């Protein structure tokens, strides 16, 4: 996550919590300790740059927001607003594809082509 996006994401998380008058410990309790108050504090202060999808899911449930919106804010899902026409994959989850080699990327594209042809 880039610095500007990280700041925006951290502020968004903190705003979600404080707008509902929730303490860090209250969120920990709401998530049944899936998200510790220490972890959430680190998230809100930008010390954790890549929150896990499980943590974001728990926070989305606690705050009553869409999971997808937190995933977008965290940079895991690309939207039209943060892509351009040269992007290869419109709206796609990007969990483990950040450090692909060109060979790995090509293999994934070949597999995707295979799946798409199989479905027709």
PyMOL commands that set and color helices and strands:
alter all, ss='L'
color gray80, all
select helices_A, chain A and resi 3-19+24-30+37-44+53-63+67-73+80-82+102-119
alter helices_A, ss='H'
color red, helices_A
deselect
rebuild
show_as cartoon
